[in-house]
């Protein structure tokens, strides 16, 4: 098979498209003929050799990748025959050889896909979709509220905009640059790369801020929060956290929640339940992920685009 292999930590150029041995499943695993492999910002951190997150660096050489969708083409000795030939999607783990034409997954990680759900959309609804469901479980957007979503053209942002609108909220989608803003399907789409961009909101104040960007962009939105408003934080893709003081939280009676780690894992049913909910929403057409695809051989290009915030939606590699 062909796969992306990495022999040293560092720049994206270290991701090499090479021939690699075909993997064989353990007794409780299946092998998947991969049709789509997800790319996550965590992948770029691991590739670079950073240890600032809840992961351990894998041994080199390695094949990166944590989310795959495809068709089961080989079964481990203990796996029921009914899985052979099934369309599936699975989350493999932090760095578990997903950037490849063939990948192995534990049978208990599999989700069977309906024929109507495309492989690239299924991959998008795994890591990205389950994270979105975790954020929504904590945020609880409601009818009549004004919700502002940062990075609204990104993989999570796109889904949050849709879900908040489905709940009956007025949704403001903020993104960086005209090309991204054009793709934001919110009630109001704004470009937070523009000076004084919050003037576009008029007199409207925010009930709920859903922020994965941080920095100056999120700070400008923070200042538009109503008294009694809510903030759900799930990252800082700008490289800087949203800065505010405890006195500001007290003054405006704000509720601040971080939708990472334990707060998400404590949801009923854990990650498995969030994955199932995410895939069900996509299969029903209530949530439609934005996807940007790259050929598997161009994984380095995909990483560079993701790191420079030049992508729109979920980044997916196609073998």
C-alpha positions in Angstrom: 0.0 0.0 0.0 0.9 3.7 -0.1 1.0 5.8 3.0 2.3 9.0 4.5 5.3 8.2 6.6 7.3 10.4 9.0 10.9 9.6 9.9 11.6 12.7 12.0 9.7 15.4 13.8 9.5 18.8 12.3 8.2 20.6 9.3 5.4 19.5 7.0 7.9 18.4 4.5 8.8 15.5 6.7 5.5 13.9 5.6 6.5 11.5 2.8 4.3 9.6 0.4 5.9 6.1 0.4 5.2 2.4 0.0 4.6 0.6 3.2 3.7 -2.9 4.3 0.0 -3.8 4.3 -1.3 -3.9 7.9 -2.9 -7.0 9.3 -5.7 -6.9 11.9 -5.3 -8.3 15.3 -8.0 -10.8 16.4 -10.4 -8.0 17.6 -9.7 -5.7 14.7 -10.7 -5.1 11.1 -8.7 -3.8 8.2 -10.3 -0.9 6.3 -9.7 0.0 2.7 -9.5 3.8 3.3 -11.6 6.1 1.2 -11.1 9.2 3.4 -8.7 10.2 6.2 -9.3 13.1 8.5 -6.6 15.7 9.2 -6.7 17.5 12.6 -4.8 20.4 14.1 -3.5 17.9 16.7 -1.8 16.0 13.8 0.3 19.0 13.0 1.3 19.3 16.7 2.4 15.7 16.8 4.2 16.0 13.5 6.1 19.0 14.8 7.2 17.0 17.9 5.4 19.3 20.4 4.3 17.7 23.7 2.1 20.5 25.0 -1.1 18.5 24.8 -2.6 15.3 26.3 -0.6 13.0 24.1 2.7 11.1 24.0 4.8 11.4 20.9 4.8 8.2 18.9 7.9 6.2 17.9 9.4 7.0 14.5 9.0 6.2 11.7 5.2 6.5 11.9 2.1 6.9 9.8 0.0 9.8 11.2 -3.8 10.0 11.2 -6.6 9.4 13.6 -9.9 9.2 11.7 -10.7 7.1 8.7 -13.7 6.0 6.6 -13.9 3.2 4.1 -14.9 -0.4 3.5 -13.9 -3.3 5.7 -11.8 -5.7 3.6 -10.3 -8.0 6.1 -11.4 -9.4 9.5 -9.5 -10.4 12.6 -10.0 -14.0 13.9 -12.6 -12.9 16.5 -14.6 -10.4 14.5 -18.1 -11.5 13.2 -18.3 -12.1 9.5 -21.1 -9.6 9.2 -18.6 -6.7 9.2 -16.9 -7.8 6.0 -17.7 -5.4 3.2 -19.4 -2.8 5.4 -19.0 0.9 4.9 -17.6 2.2 8.2 -16.0 5.1 10.0 -13.7 5.0 13.0 -11.7 7.1 15.3 -8.3 5.3 15.6 -6.6 7.3 18.4 -4.0 10.1 18.4 -1.5 8.9 15.9 -2.8 5.6 14.6 -1.8 5.2 10.9 -4.8 6.7 9.2 -3.0 8.5 6.4 -2.8 5.3 4.3 -4.6 3.3 1.7 -5.2 0.6 4.4 -5.7 1.0 8.1 -6.7 -1.2 11.1 -9.3 -0.4 13.7 -10.7 -2.1 16.8 -14.1 -3.5 16.0 -15.7 -1.7 19.0 -14.6 1.7 17.4 -16.5 1.1 14.2 -19.7 2.9 13.2 -21.5 1.5 10.2 -22.5 4.1 7.6 -25.7 4.4 5.6 -25.1 4.5 1.8 -26.4 8.1 1.8 -23.5 9.4 3.9 -20.3 10.1 1.9 -17.0 8.9 3.3 -15.5 12.4 3.5 -18.5 13.7 5.4 -18.4 10.7 7.7 -14.8 11.4 8.6 -15.7 15.1 9.2 -18.4 14.0 11.6 -16.1 11.9 13.8 -13.4 14.0 15.6 -14.9 17.4 14.4 -18.5 16.3 14.7 -18.2 14.7 18.1 -16.4 17.8 19.4 -19.2 19.9 18.1 -21.7 17.7 19.9 -19.7 18.1 23.1 -19.7 21.9 22.7 -23.4 22.0 22.1 -24.2 19.8 25.1 -22.5 22.4 27.3 -23.6 25.5 25.4 -27.3 24.7 24.9 -28.1 27.4 22.3 -31.8 28.4 22.5 -34.5 30.0 20.4 -34.4 33.8 20.5 -30.8 34.0 21.6 -28.0 35.8 19.7 -25.1 33.4 19.3 -21.7 34.4 17.9 -19.4 31.7 16.5 -15.8 32.4 15.8 -14.0 30.6 13.0 -17.4 30.1 11.5 -16.0 28.8 8.2 -14.0 26.1 9.9 -15.0 22.5 10.4 -16.4 22.9 13.9 -17.6 26.5 13.3 -19.7 25.5 10.3 -21.5 22.8 12.3 -22.0 25.1 15.3 -23.6 27.7 13.0 -26.0 25.2 11.6 -26.9 23.7 15.0 -27.5 27.1 16.6 -29.8 28.1 13.7 -31.6 24.8 14.0 -32.3 25.6 17.6 -33.9 28.9 16.6 -31.1 31.3 17.6 -30.0 34.4 15.6 -26.5 33.4 14.6 -23.5 35.7 13.8 -20.7 33.8 12.0 -17.3 35.5 12.2 -14.5 34.4 9.9 -11.2 35.9 8.6 -11.2 37.3 5.1 -13.8 37.7 2.4 -13.4 34.3 0.8 -14.2 32.6 4.1 -17.0 35.0 5.0 -18.7 34.1 1.7 -19.0 30.5 2.9 -20.5 31.3 6.3 -24.2 30.4 6.3 -25.2 32.4 9.4 -27.9 35.1 9.8 -25.1 37.6 9.8 -21.6 36.9 8.5 -18.8 39.2 9.5 -15.1 39.5 8.7 -13.1 39.8 11.9 -10.0 40.7 9.9 -11.6 44.1 9.4 -11.0 47.0 11.9 -13.9 47.6 14.2 -15.8 44.6 12.8 -18.2 44.5 15.7 -19.8 47.7 14.4 -21.5 45.4 11.8 -23.6 44.0 14.7 -25.3 47.4 15.3 -26.9 47.5 18.7 -27.1 43.7 19.0 -25.5 42.1 22.0 -24.5 38.5 22.4 -26.1 35.9 24.7 -23.7 33.1 23.8 -20.1 33.2 22.5 -18.7 30.0 21.0 -15.0 30.6 20.6 -12.2 28.4 19.2 -10.0 31.3 18.0 -9.1 33.4 21.0 -6.9 36.5 20.7 -8.1 39.9 19.7 -10.9 38.5 17.5 -12.5 36.8 20.5 -11.9 39.7 22.8 -13.9 42.0 20.5 -16.8 39.6 20.7 -16.4 39.3 24.4 -17.0 43.0 24.8 -20.4 42.5 23.2 -21.7 40.0 25.7 -24.9 40.7 27.5 -25.0 40.8 31.3 -25.6 37.2 32.2 -24.1 36.0 28.9 -22.3 32.7 28.4 -19.0 31.7 26.9 -17.9 28.3 25.7 -14.2 28.0 24.9 -12.8 25.2 22.9 -9.4 26.3 21.6 -7.2 29.2 20.4 -6.3 28.8 16.8 -5.0 32.4 16.7 -2.2 31.2 19.0 -3.4 33.4 21.9 -6.1 32.6 24.5 -9.1 34.9 24.9 -8.0 37.2 27.7 -10.4 38.4 30.4 -10.3 39.0 34.1 -12.3 37.4 36.9 -13.6 40.9 37.8 -15.1 41.2 34.3 -16.8 37.8 34.8 -18.3 39.1 38.1 -19.2 42.5 36.7 -21.2 41.0 33.8 -22.4 37.8 35.7 -20.9 35.7 32.9 -20.8 31.9 32.8 -17.6 30.5 31.3 -17.2 26.9 30.3 -14.2 25.1 28.7 -15.4 22.4 26.3 -12.2 20.3 26.4 -11.2 17.1 28.2 -13.2 16.2 31.3 -16.2 18.4 30.5 -16.7 16.6 27.2 -15.9 13.2 28.5 -18.4 13.5 31.3 -21.3 13.7 28.9 -23.6 10.7 29.1 -22.3 7.8 27.1 -18.9 9.5 26.6 -17.2 10.0 23.2 -19.0 7.0 21.7 -22.4 8.6 22.3 -21.2 11.9 20.9 -20.0 10.2 17.7 -23.3 8.4 17.3 -25.2 11.6 17.7 -22.9 13.4 15.3 -23.3 10.8 12.6 -27.1 10.6 13.1 -27.4 14.4 12.6 -25.4 14.1 9.3 -27.4 11.1 8.1 -30.6 13.0 8.7 -29.4 16.1 6.9 -29.6 18.4 9.9 -25.9 19.0 9.9 -23.8 19.1 6.7 -20.1 19.4 7.3 -17.9 21.6 5.1 -15.0 19.6 3.7 -11.8 20.6 2.0 -10.0 17.6 0.3 -6.4 16.9 -0.7 -4.9 13.9 -2.3 -3.2 11.6 0.2 0.1 12.2 -1.5 -0.3 16.0 -0.7 -0.6 15.6 3.1 2.3 18.1 3.6 0.3 20.7 1.6 -2.8 20.0 3.7 -0.8 20.4 6.9 0.7 23.7 5.8 -2.7 25.0 4.7 -4.3 24.0 8.1 -1.5 25.6 10.1 -1.7 28.9 8.2 -5.5 29.0 8.7 -6.0 28.9 5.0 -8.5 26.0 5.0 -12.3 26.0 4.9 -14.1 23.3 6.8 -12.7 19.9 7.8 -9.5 18.9 6.0 -9.7 15.4 4.5 -7.1 13.3 2.6 -8.3 11.1 -0.3 -6.2 8.0 -1.1 
